[in-house]
Amino acid sequence: MDTVTFPDPESTVQRRVDPCSTPNTVATASGTEVRTASEPAITRKTLLLNTRFIEPQTTESSCGILNIVPPIGQHKGQIIKYYVPHIGHSEGTKRMPETIEPVQEKGGRLTYSQDWPAYNGAQTNEKLLFLRLLRELTAQIPEQERIGAGRPPANLGEMIFACCVKTYLGFSSRRTESDLKLVQELGYLSHAPHFNTILKYLNKPELKAVLTSLVEFSAMPLKQLEDSFAVDSTGFSSSVFSRWYSARNNHEDRRLYKKAHVMCGVKTNVITSIEVTDGNVSDFDMFPNLVDSTAKRFEMREVLADKGYSSRENMTIVGDHGAIPYIMFKKNAIQKPMGSPMWKAMFQLFSQHNEEFNEHYHMRSNVESVFSMMKRKQGTNLRSRNDIAQYNEILCKALVHNICVLIQEMFESDVHIDFGIAEDELMCKILP
């Protein structure tokens, strides 16, 4: 616990800058931007599409013309991330780009180096930090008011804490009770609940909205690290004897499954929005809700999705939020816009510059990594038997996943997190 500190929330965002580079300061509509001399200026609010494949009317570089995004693929060999200034600390806060080292090519495959000291620190301290962050999160939940006579309700925040600890450990409610007693001795619980009480609250319908809000709230510390997002869904089995792979190809068995529709950041794999439904609900129908929910808290630059989400309506929705939709086209897709200029522009990029389109689209695979992380760590099946409890259990899995991602970023990106401050002040603090 001594390895993690929580700095003053009044401090501003800062990022390491290469001392060998020559920074330039450029005034933009959204504030001040700091960049190195070798990098083109990219403003915070940019025109969505590149004139190179829409209306190539000039031979000049598109950088700086009408605030257009630079030609796609211009930054091959390096990846530049732009961090938006925090809304609560606009004075003295600057946006600085981070250059990630080019990936190494080995045997025709791209490989990424592992920061082993950071990884070891995150793994060896995960459980203690998990309890601390989970308690800070659930402490934001107000206590329920007592209505009428009888036994007062349990503390809702502590009950959600207990449900998430149960999910994190992968134990039954009975086996979890002894661990909750240890947690109580650490001071994170005022009372270790009975295992039947955990199951009772896990079966409450009103818990679904609270858990969904907590999942979205838990992603907020990484809002300055994420600007590209991927969408997909996965199934969780209610029986260990029937697998999601079989149900995906056999419609008769889908009644046994619940689906988690997820939008996640492609850099940290944090879940930014989630919808839990029955197994027979279409992925396509959940797309607008996921995009709208993420857009409320994050500044989206790109949205990545497979051809199951491909439609003119979905591309228009993404464009309305100021992002570029890299959604794979179906084989029978045609260029005709039919009221969606975004569809026509992206189809031209897909057909005329397919390699560059795929460079962005293939980051979509990070959402598959999210599902792999959740299922390998917390299991592929659900312990609960009824629908309401199964919905809540999946949301607990998502919340546990987000907290583990936060712990990972605390060590790998020097992110300091404090959930004790107000939501509009919630941010990641990157030390110089």
C-alpha positions in Angstrom: 0.0 0.0 0.0 2.9 2.3 0.5 3.8 2.2 -3.2 0.7 4.2 -4.2 -0.1 7.7 -3.2 -3.0 10.0 -4.1 -1.8 13.5 -5.1 -3.6 16.8 -4.5 -6.7 16.9 -6.8 -5.9 20.6 -7.5 -2.7 19.6 -9.4 -2.8 19.8 -13.2 -2.1 17.2 -15.7 1.5 16.8 -16.8 3.3 14.4 -19.1 6.9 13.6 -19.7 8.4 15.4 -22.7 11.6 14.3 -24.5 14.3 16.8 -23.5 15.9 16.5 -26.9 12.8 17.7 -28.8 12.0 21.3 -29.4 8.4 22.1 -28.3 6.2 24.6 -30.0 3.1 26.2 -28.6 0.2 26.6 -30.9 -3.1 28.4 -30.0 -6.2 26.5 -30.9 -9.9 27.0 -30.5 -9.9 24.6 -27.5 -6.9 26.1 -25.8 -3.1 25.7 -26.0 -1.5 22.7 -27.6 2.2 21.7 -27.1 3.9 19.6 -29.8 7.4 18.9 -31.0 8.9 20.6 -34.0 8.8 17.4 -36.0 5.1 16.7 -35.5 2.2 18.3 -37.4 -0.4 20.4 -35.6 -3.6 18.5 -34.9 -6.4 20.5 -33.2 -8.8 19.1 -30.7 -11.8 19.7 -32.9 -11.0 18.4 -36.3 -12.9 17.8 -39.5 -13.7 14.2 -39.6 -12.6 13.2 -43.0 -9.5 13.5 -45.0 -9.7 15.5 -48.3 -7.3 13.1 -49.9 -10.1 10.6 -50.5 -13.1 12.9 -50.5 -12.3 16.0 -52.6 -8.6 16.1 -53.4 -8.6 19.7 -54.7 -5.1 20.7 -53.6 -1.6 19.2 -53.6 -0.6 20.8 -50.4 -0.4 18.9 -47.2 -3.8 18.7 -45.5 -2.3 19.4 -42.1 -3.6 22.7 -40.9 -6.0 23.2 -43.8 -9.5 23.6 -42.4 -8.2 21.8 -39.3 -8.3 18.5 -41.3 -6.8 15.3 -39.9 -3.4 14.5 -41.5 -3.3 11.9 -44.2 -3.9 8.5 -42.8 -0.7 6.5 -42.5 1.5 9.6 -42.3 2.7 8.6 -38.9 3.8 5.1 -39.7 6.5 3.8 -37.3 5.1 5.8 -34.4 1.8 6.2 -32.7 0.8 9.7 -31.4 -1.8 10.0 -28.7 -3.4 13.4 -27.8 -4.6 14.0 -24.3 -7.5 16.4 -23.9 -7.3 19.0 -21.2 -9.3 18.3 -18.1 -12.5 20.4 -17.9 -11.9 21.3 -14.2 -8.3 22.4 -14.7 -8.2 24.4 -17.9 -5.8 27.0 -16.5 -2.2 26.0 -17.0 -3.3 22.6 -18.4 -1.7 21.7 -21.7 -2.2 18.9 -24.2 1.0 17.0 -24.9 1.5 14.2 -27.4 3.1 10.9 -26.3 5.2 9.0 -28.8 5.2 5.3 -28.4 8.2 3.4 -29.5 7.7 1.6 -32.8 6.8 -2.1 -32.5 9.4 -4.6 -33.3 9.0 -6.9 -36.2 9.9 -10.5 -35.6 9.3 -13.3 -38.1 6.7 -11.3 -40.0 4.7 -10.6 -36.8 4.4 -7.5 -34.7 5.6 -7.9 -31.2 5.3 -5.6 -28.2 7.7 -5.3 -25.4 6.5 -5.9 -21.9 7.3 -3.6 -19.0 8.0 -6.4 -16.6 8.7 -4.2 -13.5 5.3 -2.5 -13.9 3.6 -5.8 -14.7 5.1 -7.4 -11.6 4.2 -4.5 -9.4 0.6 -4.5 -10.6 0.1 -8.3 -10.2 1.7 -8.5 -6.7 -0.2 -5.6 -5.3 -3.5 -6.2 -7.2 -5.6 -7.6 -4.4 -4.8 -4.9 -1.8 -5.3 -2.1 -4.4 -8.5 -3.8 -5.6 -10.0 -3.6 -2.2 -9.0 0.0 -1.7 -10.3 1.2 -5.1 -13.5 -0.8 -4.8 -14.2 0.7 -1.4 -13.6 4.2 -2.8 -16.0 3.5 -5.6 -18.8 2.0 -3.5 -18.5 4.7 -0.9 -20.0 7.1 -3.5 -23.3 5.3 -3.2 -25.8 6.9 -0.8 -27.3 4.8 1.9 -30.9 3.7 1.4 -33.6 5.4 3.5 -35.5 3.3 6.0 -39.2 3.2 5.1 -41.6 2.1 7.8 -40.9 -0.3 10.6 -38.8 -3.5 10.6 -35.2 -4.2 10.0 -33.2 -1.4 8.4 -31.8 -2.1 4.9 -28.2 -3.0 4.6 -25.7 -0.5 3.4 -26.0 -0.7 -0.4 -22.4 0.4 -1.1 -21.1 -2.4 1.2 -23.4 -5.0 -0.4 -22.1 -4.1 -3.8 -18.6 -4.3 -2.4 -19.3 -7.8 -1.1 -20.8 -8.9 -4.5 -17.8 -7.7 -6.3 -15.4 -9.3 -3.9 -17.3 -12.6 -4.5 -17.0 -12.1 -8.2 -13.3 -11.3 -8.0 -12.5 -14.4 -5.9 -14.6 -16.7 -8.0 -16.0 -18.3 -4.9 -19.5 -19.3 -3.9 -21.3 -17.0 -1.5 -20.6 -19.3 1.4 -16.9 -19.6 0.8 -16.7 -15.8 0.3 -18.1 -15.1 3.8 -14.8 -15.9 5.5 -12.9 -13.6 3.2 -15.3 -10.8 3.9 -14.5 -11.2 7.6 -10.9 -10.6 6.8 -11.8 -7.6 4.7 -13.8 -6.3 7.7 -10.7 -6.5 9.8 -8.9 -4.4 7.3 -11.5 -1.7 7.8 -13.2 -1.8 4.4 -16.5 -3.2 5.7 -18.4 -2.2 8.9 -20.0 -5.6 8.9 -19.4 -8.9 7.1 -22.8 -9.8 5.5 -24.3 -13.3 5.7 -24.0 -15.3 2.4 -27.8 -15.3 2.0 -27.8 -11.5 2.3 -25.3 -11.3 -0.6 -27.5 -13.5 -2.8 -30.6 -11.4 -1.8 -29.0 -8.2 -2.9 -27.5 -9.7 -6.1 -31.1 -10.5 -7.0 -32.4 -7.0 -6.7 -33.6 -5.4 -10.0 -32.5 -1.9 -8.9 -28.9 -3.0 -8.6 -28.6 -3.2 -12.4 -28.7 0.6 -12.9 -26.3 1.2 -10.0 -23.8 -1.3 -11.2 -24.0 0.1 -14.8 -23.3 3.6 -13.5 -20.3 2.3 -11.4 -18.8 0.6 -14.5 -19.0 3.8 -16.5 -17.8 5.8 -13.5 -14.8 3.6 -13.0 -13.5 4.2 -16.5 -13.4 8.0 -15.9 -9.8 8.2 -14.6 -8.6 7.0 -18.0 -10.6 9.6 -20.0 -7.4 11.3 -21.1 -5.7 8.2 -22.3 -8.5 6.9 -24.5 -9.8 8.4 -27.8 -10.4 5.2 -29.9 -13.0 2.7 -28.9 -14.1 -0.7 -30.1 -17.6 -2.3 -29.9 -18.6 -6.0 -29.7 -20.5 -8.5 -27.6 -19.9 -11.8 -25.9 -22.0 -14.4 -24.1 -21.8 -15.8 -20.6 -23.2 -19.3 -20.0 -25.5 -20.1 -17.1 -24.4 -23.7 -17.2 -20.9 -25.1 -17.4 -22.2 -28.0 -19.5 -23.3 -25.7 -22.4 -20.6 -23.5 -24.0 -21.1 -20.1 -25.7 -19.3 -21.4 -28.8 -22.0 -24.0 -29.3 -24.9 -21.7 -28.6 -23.5 -19.1 -31.1 -24.1 -21.7 -33.8 -27.2 -23.3 -32.4 -30.1 -20.9 -31.9 -32.1 -23.3 -29.7 -29.6 -23.0 -26.9 -29.4 -19.3 -26.7 -32.0 -19.1 -24.0 -29.2 -20.3 -21.6 -27.1 -17.3 -22.2 -26.8 -13.6 -21.3 -25.0 -11.2 -23.5 -22.7 -8.4 -22.6 -22.6 -5.6 -25.2 -19.4 -3.6 -24.5 -17.6 -0.5 -25.8 -14.0 -0.3 -24.6 -10.9 1.8 -25.1 -8.3 0.2 -27.4 -5.3 1.4 -25.4 -6.0 0.3 -21.9 -9.0 -2.1 -22.5 -11.2 -0.3 -20.0 -14.9 -0.8 -20.5 -16.5 2.6 -21.1 -20.1 1.5 -21.5 -22.0 -1.8 -21.2 -25.5 -3.2 -21.8 -26.5 -6.7 -20.5 -29.3 -8.5 -22.4 -30.7 -11.9 -23.2 -28.7 -14.0 -25.6 -31.1 -13.5 -28.5 -30.8 -9.7 -28.6 -29.1 -8.3 -31.7 -25.7 -6.6 -31.3 -26.8 -4.0 -33.9 -29.6 -2.6 -31.8 -27.3 -1.9 -28.8 -24.8 0.1 -30.8 -26.4 3.6 -30.5 -26.7 3.3 -26.7 -23.1 2.3 -26.3 -21.8 5.1 -28.4 -24.1 7.7 -26.8 -23.1 6.6 -23.3 -19.3 6.7 -24.0 -19.6 10.1 -25.8 -21.0 11.7 -22.6 -17.7 11.0 -20.8 -15.0 10.6 -23.4 -13.9 12.6 -26.5 -14.1 10.0 -29.2 -11.8 10.1 -32.2 -12.4 6.7 -33.7 -15.0 4.0 -33.3 -14.2 0.5 -34.5 -16.7 -2.3 -35.1 -17.1 -5.4 -37.2 -19.6 -5.8 -40.1 -22.4 -6.9 -37.7 -22.7 -3.1 -36.9 -22.4 -1.9 -40.5 -25.1 0.5 -41.5 -25.5 4.1 -42.7 -27.4 4.9 -39.5 -24.6 3.7 -37.2 -21.9 5.5 -39.2 -24.0 8.7 -39.0 -24.4 8.3 -35.2 -20.6 8.1 -34.8 -20.0 11.1 -37.0 -22.5 13.1 -35.1 -20.3 12.6 -32.0 -17.2 13.9 -33.8 -15.6 10.5 -34.4 -14.6 8.5 -37.5 -16.4 5.2 -37.8 -14.1 2.4 -38.9 -16.8 -0.2 -39.3 -16.2 -3.1 -41.7 -18.4 -3.2 -44.8 -20.3 -6.3 -45.8 -19.6 -7.9 -49.2 -22.8 -6.6 -50.8 -22.2 -3.0 -49.6 -22.4 -0.2 -52.2 -21.1 3.4 -52.2 -24.5 5.0 -52.6 -24.9 7.3 -49.5 -28.7 7.3 -49.3 -28.6 10.3 -47.0 -25.3 9.4 -45.2 -22.2 11.3 -46.5 -20.2 9.5 -43.8 -21.0 6.2 -45.4 -19.9 7.3 -48.8 -16.6 8.8 -47.5 -15.7 5.7 -45.5 -16.6 3.4 -48.4 -14.2 5.3 -50.6 -11.5 5.0 -48.0 -12.2 1.3 -47.6 -12.2 0.6 -51.4 -9.4 2.9 -52.5 -7.1 2.8 -49.5 -7.9 -0.6 -47.9 -4.5 -1.0 -46.2 -4.9 2.2 -44.4 -8.5 1.5 -43.4 -7.4 -1.9 -42.0 -4.6 -0.3 -40.0 -7.3 1.5 -37.9 -9.9 -1.3 -38.1 -7.7 -4.0 -36.8 -7.4 -2.2 -33.4 -10.9 -3.6 -33.0 -9.4 -6.9 -31.8 -8.7 -5.2 -28.4 -12.3 -5.7 -27.5 -11.7 -9.5 -27.9 -8.8 -9.0 -25.5 -11.3 -7.5 -23.0 -13.5 -10.6 -23.2 -10.5 -12.9 -22.8 -9.3 -11.0 -19.8 -12.8 -11.2 -18.1 -13.4 -14.8 -18.8 -9.9 -16.1 -18.0 -9.9 -14.3 -14.7 -13.5 -14.5 -13.6 -14.8 -17.6 -15.5 -17.0 -18.1 -18.6 -20.1 -19.2 -16.7 -22.5 -17.6 -14.3 -23.2 -18.9 -10.9 -26.5 -17.2 -10.5 -29.7 -19.0 -11.6 -32.3 -16.4 -12.3 -32.2 -13.6 -14.8 -31.9 -10.6 -12.6 -29.0 -12.0 -10.6 -27.3 -13.1 -13.9 -27.5 -9.5 -15.2 -26.0 -8.1 -12.0 -23.3 -10.8 -11.9 -22.1 -9.8 -15.4 -22.0 -6.2 -14.4 -19.9 -7.1 -11.4 -17.5 -8.9 -13.7 -17.2 -5.7 -15.8 -16.6 -3.6 -12.7 -14.0 -5.9 -11.4 -12.3 -5.9 -14.8 -12.2 -2.1 -14.9 -10.7 -1.9 -11.4 -8.0 -4.4 -12.5 -7.3 -2.2 -15.6 -6.9 0.9 -13.3 -4.4 -1.0 -11.2 -2.4 -1.9 -14.3 -2.4 1.7 -15.5 -1.3 2.9 -12.0 2.0 1.1 -12.6 2.4 1.2 -16.3 1.3 4.8 -17.0 2.0 6.4 -13.6 -1.7 7.1 -13.2 -2.8 8.2 -9.7 -6.4 7.7 -8.9 -8.7 9.2 -6.3 -12.4 8.4 -6.4 -13.0 10.5 -3.4 -13.4 13.7 -5.5 -16.5 14.7 -7.4 -17.3 13.1 -10.7 -16.6 16.2 -12.8 -13.2 16.4 -11.1 -12.4 12.7 -11.6 -9.3 12.4 -13.8 -6.0 10.6 -14.2 -3.0 12.5 -12.9 0.2 11.8 -14.7 3.2 12.9 -12.8 6.2 14.6 -14.6 
